[in-house]
Amino acid sequence: MRGICCFTIIGLASFSCTKTVTIKPANHSVIDAVFASGYLVLEHEYIVTANTEGYLSKANVEEGDSVTVGMPLFKLSSDVQDEQLLNARVNYQDALDNARPTAPERQQVVLQLEQAKVQLALDKKNYARYANLLKTGAVAQQEFDQAELQYENSKHNVVILEKSLDDLDDKLALNLKNAETQLTIQQENHTDYFLTSSIQGKVLHVFKEQGELVRRGEAIAKIGGGKTRVKLFVAEEDINRVKLGQQVLVSLNTDKDHLLTATTRKLYPAFDDVEQSFIVEASFDQTPSNLFANTQLQANIIIDEKDEALVMPSEYLTYGDSVYLFSGGKRYVEVGIRSKEWVEILAGIDENTRLQLPKR
């Protein structure tokens, strides 16, 4: 329905011997509107889906319950995941213990290094003593060479043990990092089994029952919050006439006796293949109480409105926007608001012009 005319049948109908029907245009209030069907939606709606597979072991909410951000909604169970998380925690704790300065494996290398440094200090003193004795001829060259070799071996041993301690620290740190990463992964995987609310609102639908198997990507519930919006489906031939800020008269299927007013606030940029129409969103001027999401409705988007307009039945208008005069002949008229039943005349004829139906 593109136009709404707030008036009764116009003109004078007369019948000659050939039963020719004539009328005269008349002045009436007229509304040009685009008809749309639709339903109510909440400003924020989303589907709670499973990020993993498991059995729905616990449902903390049901339809109609209020929820807050972060509130637990559902729990999925998985013995395999519980075991993996437990193993990850044990491995992390073991890696953390091994990386401590007092860990047995590290302490063993530290002790060896300390002993090697003590031996190095002794061998250094012995080497220096033999060097002085060699100058006085108190020791043979062979004895000095043995002291020097022992000193060099002690230095080399300290270097090797220091390198071993650094390598061990690097290995233990890497093991700890890997264990921490695996624990983080398993903890994140574990959180997939605990589903919480992303918004503040209400539970609109619950699709799964407790104990039921839920596969990855399956919908478990629908949550909605925020203000109630009017979602409208507009035909292709009408979408160019709809603009932002236009008034909308809404009739809910749950309360058809009362008209609600809204205002267009959003025009979706693409044609909806599922609904086979364009989508327009409107917000209520004053949001009524006791609204239910997904309530079906019919609406008229007001395009134009006039208190006094010269109108006539659209069946009297021919192709090319002309009319047949009762006195004879054909006359072009300038047309304004159009609907299937009525058409507004801007110029060409007046309320005193008698018209007859075009010849079919």
SULQUIVEN-V401734 format. One line per field, one symbol per residue. ss: DSSP state (~ for helix, > for strand, _ for the rest). phi: phi as a letter, one per 20 degrees, with the letter a starting at -180 (. if undefined). psi: psi as a letter, one per 20 degrees, with the letter a starting at -180 (. if undefined). A space follows every 50 residues. Layout:
ss = ???
phi = ???
psi = ???
//
This chain:
ss = __>>>>_______________>>>_>>>>>>>>>>>>>>>>>>>>>>>>_ ___>>>>>>______>>____>>>>>>_~~~~~~~~~~~~~~~~~~~~__ ___~~~~~~~~~~~~~~~~~~~~~~~~~~~~~~~~~____~~~~~~~~~~ ~~~~~~~~~~~~~~~~~~~~~~~~~~~~~~~~~~~~~~~~~__>>>____ >>>>>>______>>____>>>>>>>>>>>>>>>>____~~~_____>>>> >>__>>>>>>>>>>>>>____>____>>>>>>>>___________>>>>> >>>>>>>>>>>>>~~~_>___>>>>____>>>_>>>>>___>>>>>>___ ___>>>____
phi = .eccdeaegdndeccefeleecbcfbebfbcdbdeberbecegccbeede ebdrefebdecbgnfeccfnffdbcddaffffffffffffffffffffef gefgfffffffffffffffffffffffffffffffemfceffffffffff ffffffffgfffffffffffffffffffffffffffffffffececeece rceebcecdfnefdegnffdbcdcbnfeddddddfgfdffeecfnefced cefebfeceddbcfcbdffcfeffelaedcdcdffcffeledgmffbcbc efebbcfcbecbfffeeefnlcceeffonccfceddfcbfecbedeaobc feeedcfffe
psi = ohqopmraprappqpaijlppqrpqqprqqppqpqqrarprqhopqpoqp irprpnhpoirrpiqqqrpippgqpqqohghgghggghgghghghgghiq hjqgghhghgghgghhhghggghgghghghghhhhijhqrhhhghggggh gghgghhggghghgggggggghgggggghgghggghgghhhhioprpirp cqogqpiqqpiqppqpiqphrppqraqpqopqopqgiihiiprqjqqppp oqhimiippqqrppipopiqpohgilrqpppqqqgoorrlqpqjpqrqqp oogqpphoqoqrphiiprpjlrqpqhiqrqppqpqdpqrhhqppphqhra iippqqqqp.
//
